Amino acid sequence: TESIGLIKVNSVQGSGYSGNGQTICVIDSGINYSHSDLGGCSSDQFLSGSCTKVISGWDFFNNDNDPMDDHGHGTHVAGITASSDATYKGVAPDAKLVGLKVCNAAGACSIAAQISALQWCRHNATKFNISVITISIGDSTKNNDYCNNDPRANEINTIVGQNIFVDISSGNDGFTNGI
């Protein structure tokens, strides 16, 4: 609720931008696609491809096609991104979501899985109309400049070169003099 005014969500949504026609890849701990604000699908509905909000995904941690969130953070990020809740509406409430699970139940996330998830989003961008990728995974690294030495940088730069916006969290580790 504190961020909505800071990033001017209401004025953007009031101008007709709601995420309609867009799909966002959420690379995190998965998405609880059964959550009512994220489509309320059953596991059978999700696995059959019949959900209308969380339309696809992959679990890179367990190597299967069910990215159900067993940690909670990915679902939280998905809610900020595209919740349809009347009180806590997401930034792009009409967008569709793809959940890519790269973290385990304890919240530990694999760099290799993140790179694979980025590649998955890039390879499936046309199929699912992916226009945004969001990653909200901290690694306790303090950065004061571009992160082109990061192992994910080459894939992210390739994706950006294909006109897909990549949003990466910053500041989650509490640094006051860097991100």
C-alpha positions as CSV (number, residue, x, y, z in Angstrom):
1,T,0.0,0.0,0.0
2,E,2.9,2.4,0.6
3,S,4.4,1.9,-2.8
4,I,1.3,2.5,-4.9
5,G,1.5,6.3,-4.6
6,L,5.3,6.4,-5.0
7,I,5.2,4.6,-8.3
8,K,2.0,6.3,-9.5
9,V,0.1,3.1,-10.2
10,N,-3.3,4.8,-9.9
11,S,-2.5,7.4,-12.6
12,V,-1.1,4.7,-14.9
13,Q,-4.1,2.4,-14.5
14,G,-6.4,5.5,-14.8
15,S,-4.8,6.1,-18.2
16,G,-5.9,2.7,-19.3
17,Y,-2.7,0.7,-18.7
18,S,-3.7,-2.5,-16.8
19,G,-1.4,-5.2,-18.3
20,N,-4.2,-6.4,-20.6
21,G,-2.6,-8.5,-23.4
22,Q,0.7,-8.8,-21.6
23,T,2.3,-11.8,-19.9
24,I,4.9,-11.5,-17.1
25,C,7.4,-14.2,-16.2
26,V,7.9,-14.3,-12.4
27,I,11.2,-15.9,-11.6
28,D,11.1,-16.7,-7.9
29,S,9.8,-19.5,-5.6
30,G,6.9,-20.4,-7.9
31,I,3.3,-19.1,-7.8
32,N,0.4,-20.4,-5.8
33,Y,-1.9,-20.5,-8.8
34,S,-4.8,-21.6,-6.5
35,H,-4.8,-18.3,-4.7
36,S,-8.1,-16.5,-5.4
37,D,-6.4,-13.2,-6.4
38,L,-4.2,-15.1,-8.9
39,G,-6.9,-17.1,-10.7
40,G,-7.9,-19.7,-8.1
41,C,-7.0,-22.7,-10.3
42,S,-6.7,-26.2,-9.1
43,S,-3.6,-28.3,-9.8
44,D,-5.5,-30.2,-12.5
45,Q,-6.6,-27.0,-14.2
46,F,-3.1,-25.6,-14.2
47,L,-1.5,-28.7,-15.5
48,S,-4.0,-29.0,-18.3
49,G,-3.3,-25.4,-19.3
50,S,-6.8,-24.1,-18.6
51,C,-6.0,-21.4,-16.1
52,T,-6.6,-17.8,-17.2
53,K,-4.2,-15.9,-14.9
54,V,-1.2,-18.2,-14.2
55,I,-1.1,-19.7,-17.7
56,S,2.1,-21.7,-17.6
57,G,5.4,-22.3,-15.8
58,W,8.2,-24.7,-14.8
59,D,9.8,-25.8,-11.6
60,F,13.5,-25.7,-12.2
61,F,14.2,-26.8,-8.6
62,N,12.2,-30.1,-8.8
63,N,12.5,-30.3,-12.6
64,D,8.8,-30.7,-13.3
65,N,5.9,-28.7,-14.9
66,D,4.3,-27.7,-11.6
67,P,5.7,-24.4,-10.2
68,M,3.5,-24.4,-7.1
69,D,5.1,-22.0,-4.5
70,D,6.1,-23.8,-1.3
71,H,7.9,-20.8,0.2
72,G,5.5,-17.8,-0.4
73,H,7.7,-15.2,-1.8
74,G,7.0,-15.8,-5.5
75,T,3.3,-15.6,-4.8
76,H,3.8,-12.3,-3.0
77,V,5.7,-11.0,-6.0
78,A,3.0,-12.3,-8.4
79,G,0.4,-10.5,-6.2
80,I,2.3,-7.2,-6.4
81,T,2.6,-7.7,-10.1
82,A,-0.9,-8.8,-11.2
83,S,-3.3,-9.4,-8.3
84,S,-7.0,-8.9,-9.1
85,D,-7.9,-8.2,-5.4
86,A,-10.2,-5.2,-5.1
87,T,-8.2,-3.8,-2.1
88,Y,-4.7,-4.8,-3.0
89,K,-4.7,-4.7,-6.8
90,G,-1.5,-5.5,-8.6
91,V,0.4,-3.0,-10.7
92,A,-0.8,-4.8,-13.9
93,P,-4.0,-6.6,-12.7
94,D,-5.1,-7.7,-16.2
95,A,-1.7,-9.3,-17.1
96,K,-1.3,-13.0,-17.3
97,L,1.5,-14.7,-15.4
98,V,4.0,-17.5,-15.9
99,G,5.5,-18.9,-12.8
100,L,9.1,-20.1,-12.9
101,K,10.3,-21.8,-9.7
102,V,14.0,-21.4,-9.1
103,C,14.0,-21.5,-5.2
104,N,13.3,-24.3,-2.7
105,A,10.9,-24.3,0.2
106,A,13.5,-22.6,2.4
107,G,14.0,-19.8,-0.1
108,A,17.4,-20.8,-1.4
109,C,17.7,-20.0,-5.1
110,S,20.0,-21.5,-7.7
111,I,21.9,-19.2,-10.1
112,A,21.9,-22.0,-12.7
113,A,18.1,-22.3,-12.4
114,Q,17.7,-18.6,-12.7
115,I,19.7,-18.6,-16.0
116,S,17.6,-21.6,-17.2
117,A,14.4,-19.7,-16.3
118,L,15.5,-16.6,-18.1
119,Q,16.2,-18.8,-21.2
120,W,12.8,-20.4,-20.8
121,C,11.1,-17.0,-20.8
122,R,13.1,-15.9,-23.9
123,H,12.3,-19.2,-25.8
124,N,8.6,-19.0,-24.9
125,A,8.2,-15.2,-25.3
126,T,6.2,-15.5,-28.6
127,K,4.1,-18.5,-27.5
128,F,2.9,-16.7,-24.3
129,N,3.3,-13.1,-25.4
130,I,5.9,-12.4,-22.6
131,S,6.8,-8.8,-22.4
132,V,8.2,-8.5,-18.9
133,I,10.4,-10.7,-16.7
134,T,10.5,-10.0,-13.0
135,I,13.1,-11.3,-10.6
136,S,13.0,-10.5,-6.9
137,I,15.9,-12.6,-5.5
138,G,18.6,-11.1,-3.3
139,D,22.1,-12.5,-3.1
140,S,23.7,-10.2,-0.4
141,T,25.9,-8.6,-3.1
142,K,26.3,-4.9,-2.9
143,N,26.5,-3.2,-6.3
144,N,27.5,0.4,-7.1
145,D,27.6,0.1,-10.9
146,Y,26.3,-2.2,-13.7
147,C,26.3,-5.9,-12.9
148,N,27.7,-7.2,-16.2
149,N,30.0,-9.6,-14.4
150,D,27.0,-11.4,-12.9
151,P,26.5,-14.9,-14.5
152,R,22.9,-13.9,-15.4
153,A,24.0,-10.7,-17.3
154,N,24.6,-12.2,-20.7
155,E,21.1,-13.8,-20.8
156,I,19.5,-10.7,-19.4
157,N,21.2,-8.5,-22.0
158,T,20.1,-10.9,-24.8
159,I,16.5,-10.7,-23.5
160,V,16.6,-6.9,-23.3
161,G,17.9,-6.9,-26.9
162,Q,14.7,-8.7,-27.9
163,N,12.6,-5.9,-26.4
164,I,11.5,-7.8,-23.3
165,F,11.7,-5.7,-20.2
166,V,13.6,-7.3,-17.3
167,D,12.8,-6.0,-13.8
168,I,15.2,-7.0,-11.0
169,S,14.7,-6.1,-7.3
170,S,17.1,-3.9,-5.7
171,G,17.7,-2.7,-2.1
172,N,16.2,-5.8,-0.4
173,D,19.3,-6.4,1.6
174,G,19.2,-3.1,3.4
175,F,22.3,-1.4,1.9
176,T,22.1,2.4,2.1
177,N,25.1,3.2,-0.1
178,G,24.5,0.8,-3.0
179,I,22.0,-1.7,-4.4
